[in-house]
Amino acid sequence: MSTDVHAGRDGWLFLIGGSNKVTTLYDRQSRLLSDAKLHHWVKLIEARARRLQGMGIQYIHLNVPEKLTIYDHQLADPPIVDWRLSPAVRLQEMLQQSPHANVWLDLVAPLRAARDGEPLYFKTIPIGPRRAALLPMA
C-alpha cells in the first residue's frame, strides 16, 4: 500500500499524504497550514462578513472537515493525528474570539455525531464527502 494511505480499522483507508500532505494540516506549526496562516483566514472571513453585512447579506462560512477529523475512531492505534487539531476545529476556535463568530457553521460536531450511522465519507479512496451534504442542519 502507498505511504500516502493509512490503513485503519475494519477496512477504512485514509489519505495522509499526496499533494495536500494531509497529516501536516493537524500540526499548529505546519508550513502548509500553521496557526499563523489560519489567523490570516480569520481576518479574511471577518472582512467578508463586514463587507457583506454592509450590503445587507448574511454571510455563512463553512469548512468541510477531513475524513480523519470525523472518523478518527477508525484510525489504527496509535492515532496518526489528533482530530482536535484539524484545520476546521482550529479555525472555529480562532473565530470564537471574533465579533463575527456567528458566521461560522460548524460541521465537525454534527458529522461526528452522525458518523456511526449511514457512512458520511467513503470507507476507501476516494476521500471526499459522501452523504455529509445530506445531513439536515438545524
N, C-alpha and C positions, 0 to 999 in steps of 0.2 A: 504494500500500500504506500502511496505517496506520503512524504513528510509534510505535505500541505493539508493532510486529512487526519483527524483524530478519530480513532475507533472507540466509541463509547459503549455503554451497556446496551444489551438487547438489540444489537444491530444498528444503533444510532451512529451516524457519521457527521462530523463537524469540520467545516473548512476552518483551518487555523493559520494557513499561510497564504500563498498566492500573492497577487499584486497588492492586495489590501493589508497583508500581514496582520490578520485579524487579531491574534492574541496580543499584539503590541498595543492595540487600542484600549486594553484593560490596564495599562500602566500609566500612572499620572505623569511620569517623566518622559513618556514616549516621544520620539522625534516626530512621529506621524500625527499624534493627537494628544499632546500634553494638556495639562490643566490650563496653561497659559493660552494655548490655541482655543480651547473651549471657552475661555474668558472672552476672546475675540468674538466667538459665536454669540455669546450673551449680549455683547454690545450691538452686534448686527441685528439680533432678534428685537432688542429694545428699540433700535432705530426704526425697524419695520413697523413695530407696534405703534410707535408715536406717529409716524407718517400716515399710517392707515387710520388711526384714531382721529387724526386731524381731518380726514376725508369722510369720517362717519362710517368707516368699515371696521368690522370686528375681525381681528387677526387671531388665528389659532395656529400654533406651531406644534407639530408632532414629529417624533423621531421613531422610526420603526426599529425596534431593538434587534440585535443579532440573535440568532438561534442559540448561541452559547449563553446568552443572558436569560432566556426563557427556559431552556431545557438543561440547565446546569446539573440537575439531579441525574441526568443520563450520561454525564461525563464519567470516564473511568477514574478510579482513585489513583493517586490524589488528583483533585480537580486541576485542570491546567489554567484556569482563570477564576477570579472571584467576581461573580456576576454583579456585585455591588459597586465594582469599579468600571462598569460598562459606560461607554460614552453617553448613552441615554440617561442613566442614573446620575452620572456626574454633572451633566448639563442641567438636569432638572434641579439638582441640589443648588447649583450656582444661581439659577433663575429664581429660586425661592427667596433670595435676598433682594430681588429686583422689584421695583414698583410695577413691573409688567409681568409678574409671576403668573397672573391669570391667563396669559396667552398659551401656556404650556398644556398640552393634552397628553396626559400620562398613558402610555400603552403598556409599560412594563407590568404594573400591578394587575390589570385585568387579564393580560396574556398569561402571566404566571399563575393566576387563579384558575384559568381555564385549561391549562396545559395538560391535565390528566384526562380530559375528555377527548373529543374528536381532535385528531392531530392538527396543530396550527401551522406547523412548518413540515417540510418533507423530512422523513426519517433519514433518508440518504441524500446524496447530492442530486438535484440542485438544492441550494441552501435557502433560497428566498422564501418569503411568507407564503403560506398555502391558504389556510382558511382564516387567518388572523383578521383579514379585512371584513369578514362576515360577522364578527362578534358585535353584538349591539353595544353601543356606548351610551351609558346612562349618565 
